[in-house]
């Protein structure tokens, strides 16, 4: 009886059927990629214009047609090279409703959506805060929902419109944030993922962006929940799920200079 390790193939000799011929399996090929730590990470401290270019670099090829339907002041694009993309910049101030885009079906490579992602109690409670209606005029989009459900309603309705205009295998980049509404934790990013996966979107990535400063709240008697100091970018892909995303071909690695410029991964001083 012969005991053989898994690295051998056993065959019997024609001359002597009891004598095995041992053959060592070929070694696995070494990876031909370039070793690097200059990678895009899933969580970081910074601003929208720090992280957004890196998300594009992972999922949207240069030259693609990108519809930013809540463009506002163009904060996302401040560090994206001019002319790298065919940018269609619109918002309510430019008289383009994100729920009724002026594009033909399946003509856009990527849609970007960053609405006010917390509900507004009304009055001047959030006056001059960039995430609320003074910035994007979200109250101009009528909804029968209230409070957090109105926030979700806006996301869900726009996702269907994005699905209409996106080409097959196109990307939908969504900015969102969780909130506590009526003393109840509402995990918006989970609600969005669960719903949009029923629309024909595949969830490809989730990025966590932490703010640089500590958020403050005035006149708090008892803290019941952790104060939110982060937001999310979710990357969805319009797909039937039969094709898996394998990355952009010939995507260049981030250089140390690029990483330092984006201020996402500061080097420790030695």
C-alpha positions in Angstrom: 0.0 0.0 0.0 1.3 3.4 -0.9 0.5 6.7 0.9 0.8 9.7 -1.4 0.7 13.4 -0.5 -1.7 15.6 -2.4 1.2 17.2 -4.3 1.7 14.0 -6.3 -0.2 12.4 -9.1 -0.1 8.6 -8.9 0.0 6.5 -12.0 0.9 2.7 -12.3 3.9 1.7 -14.4 3.2 -0.5 -17.4 6.3 -2.7 -16.6 5.4 -3.0 -12.9 1.8 -2.4 -12.1 2.7 -2.2 -8.4 5.2 0.5 -8.9 3.7 4.0 -8.9 5.1 6.9 -11.0 5.1 10.0 -8.9 4.6 13.3 -10.7 5.0 16.6 -8.9 2.2 19.1 -9.8 3.3 22.3 -11.4 3.7 25.3 -9.1 1.0 27.9 -9.3 2.0 30.9 -11.3 3.1 34.0 -9.4 0.7 36.9 -9.5 1.7 39.3 -12.2 0.2 42.3 -10.5 2.3 45.1 -9.0 2.5 45.1 -5.2 1.2 48.3 -3.8 -0.4 49.8 -0.7 -1.7 52.8 -2.7 -5.3 51.6 -2.7 -8.7 53.2 -2.4 -10.1 52.4 1.0 -13.7 51.9 2.1 -13.5 54.4 5.1 -11.7 57.7 5.5 -11.8 61.1 7.1 -12.2 64.0 4.7 -14.7 65.9 2.5 -16.8 64.9 -0.4 -14.3 66.3 -2.9 -11.6 64.1 -1.3 -13.4 60.8 -1.7 -15.5 61.3 -4.8 -12.6 61.3 -7.3 -11.4 58.0 -6.0 -14.8 56.4 -6.4 -14.9 57.5 -10.0 -11.4 56.1 -10.5 -12.6 52.7 -9.4 -15.9 52.5 -11.3 -16.3 55.1 -14.0 -13.9 55.1 -17.0 -12.6 58.5 -18.2 -14.6 59.8 -21.1 -17.9 58.4 -19.7 -21.1 60.4 -19.7 -21.9 61.3 -16.1 -25.2 62.9 -15.1 -24.9 64.7 -11.7 -28.5 65.4 -11.1 -27.9 67.3 -7.8 -24.9 69.3 -9.0 -25.4 72.3 -6.7 -22.1 74.2 -6.4 -20.1 71.3 -7.9 -18.4 70.3 -4.7 -17.9 66.7 -5.7 -16.0 67.7 -8.9 -13.5 70.2 -7.4 -10.6 67.7 -7.6 -11.7 65.8 -10.7 -9.6 66.8 -13.7 -11.5 69.1 -16.1 -12.6 67.3 -19.2 -12.0 63.8 -17.8 -15.7 63.1 -18.1 -18.6 64.2 -20.2 -20.4 65.9 -17.3 -24.1 66.7 -17.4 -24.5 69.0 -14.4 -28.1 69.7 -13.5 -30.3 70.5 -10.4 -33.6 72.1 -9.6 -32.0 75.6 -9.8 -31.2 74.8 -13.5 -34.9 73.8 -13.9 -34.1 70.0 -14.2 -36.1 67.8 -11.9 -34.1 64.7 -10.9 -37.3 62.7 -11.0 -37.9 63.6 -14.7 -34.6 63.7 -16.4 -34.4 65.0 -20.0 -32.4 62.0 -21.3 -33.3 59.1 -23.5 -33.4 55.5 -22.0 -30.1 53.7 -21.6 -27.9 56.7 -22.7 -26.0 57.6 -19.5 -22.9 55.8 -18.1 -23.2 57.0 -14.6 -25.8 58.9 -12.5 -24.8 60.8 -9.3 -27.4 61.7 -6.7 -26.9 63.6 -3.5 -30.2 65.0 -2.1 -30.9 66.4 1.3 -30.7 63.2 3.3 -32.3 64.2 6.6 -35.9 65.3 7.0 -36.6 68.9 7.8 -39.0 69.8 10.7 -39.8 73.1 9.0 -39.3 76.7 9.8 -35.7 77.7 10.3 -34.6 74.6 12.1 -31.9 73.9 9.5 -31.5 77.3 7.9 -28.4 77.6 5.8 -27.4 74.0 6.3 -26.1 72.7 3.0 -27.9 69.3 3.3 -31.4 70.8 3.5 -33.9 72.6 1.3 -32.2 76.0 1.3 -29.4 74.3 -0.7 -31.2 72.0 -3.1 -34.9 73.2 -2.6 -36.1 69.7 -2.0 -39.5 70.9 -0.9 -40.1 71.9 -4.5 -40.4 68.1 -5.2 -43.9 67.3 -3.9 -44.3 64.1 -1.8 -47.2 62.7 0.1 -44.8 61.3 2.7 -43.6 63.0 5.8 -40.3 63.1 7.8 -37.9 60.2 7.1 -40.4 58.5 4.8 -40.3 61.6 2.6 -36.5 61.2 2.4 -36.8 57.6 1.4 -39.6 58.4 -1.1 -37.3 60.9 -2.9 -34.4 58.3 -3.1 -36.7 55.6 -4.3 -38.4 57.7 -7.0 -35.1 59.0 -8.3 -33.6 55.5 -8.4 -36.3 54.4 -10.8 -35.5 57.4 -13.0 -31.8 56.7 -12.8 -32.4 53.1 -13.8 -34.4 54.3 -16.9 -31.6 56.5 -18.2 -28.6 54.3 -17.3 -27.2 52.0 -19.9 -26.9 48.3 -19.0 -24.0 47.8 -16.5 -23.9 51.6 -15.8 -23.3 52.9 -12.3 -25.5 54.8 -9.8 -23.5 56.7 -7.1 -25.7 57.8 -4.2 -24.8 59.9 -1.2 -26.8 59.3 1.9 -26.8 59.5 5.7 -28.5 57.7 8.5 -30.7 59.6 11.0 -32.7 59.3 14.2 -36.3 60.2 13.5 -38.9 60.4 16.3 -36.4 58.6 18.6 -36.1 55.7 16.2 -32.9 54.7 14.5 -33.3 54.9 10.7 -30.5 53.2 8.8 -31.0 54.9 5.5 -28.1 53.1 3.8 -29.6 49.7 4.7 -33.1 50.8 3.5 -31.7 52.0 0.2 -29.7 48.9 -0.5 -32.7 46.6 0.3 -35.1 48.6 -1.9 -32.8 49.3 -4.9 -31.8 45.7 -5.1 -35.4 45.0 -6.1 -35.2 47.6 -8.9 -32.5 45.9 -10.9 -29.4 47.3 -9.1 -26.5 45.4 -7.7 -24.7 46.9 -4.7 -21.0 47.1 -5.6 -19.5 49.2 -2.8 -20.1 51.2 0.3 -17.9 54.0 1.4 -17.9 55.6 4.8 -16.9 59.3 5.0 -16.2 60.7 8.4 -16.3 64.5 8.9 -13.1 66.3 10.1 -14.7 68.1 13.0 -16.8 67.0 15.9 -20.5 67.7 15.4 -22.2 69.6 18.2 -25.7 69.7 19.4 -27.1 72.4 21.7 -29.5 72.0 24.6 -29.4 68.2 24.9 -30.8 66.9 28.2 -30.2 63.2 27.7 -28.4 61.6 24.8 -30.3 58.5 23.7 -28.3 57.7 20.5 -24.8 58.2 19.1 -24.4 61.5 17.3 -23.9 60.9 13.5 -20.5 62.0 12.3 -20.3 60.1 9.1 -22.1 59.7 5.8 -22.1 57.1 3.0 -21.5 56.8 -0.7 -23.2 53.7 -2.2 -22.2 52.5 -5.6 -24.9 50.5 -7.4 -24.6 48.9 -10.8 -27.5 48.4 -13.2 -27.4 44.7 -13.9 -29.4 41.5 -14.1 -26.8 40.1 -11.7 -25.5 37.5 -14.2 -22.4 39.6 -14.9 -19.9 40.3 -12.1 -17.9 43.5 -11.9 -14.2 42.8 -12.5 -12.8 46.4 -12.3 -11.8 48.9 -14.9 -9.2 47.5 -17.4 -5.8 49.1 -17.2 -6.8 51.2 -14.2 -3.6 53.0 -12.9 -2.6 52.7 -9.3 -2.7 55.7 -7.1 0.7 57.3 -6.7 2.0 58.5 -3.4 1.7 62.0 -4.7 -1.9 61.6 -5.6 -2.7 60.0 -2.2 -1.0 63.0 -0.4 -2.9 65.5 -2.6 -6.3 63.9 -1.8 -5.5 64.1 1.9 -7.2 60.8 2.6 -4.3 58.8 3.9 -1.9 61.3 5.5 1.6 59.9 6.1 2.7 59.7 9.8 5.6 62.0 10.6 8.6 60.0 11.6 
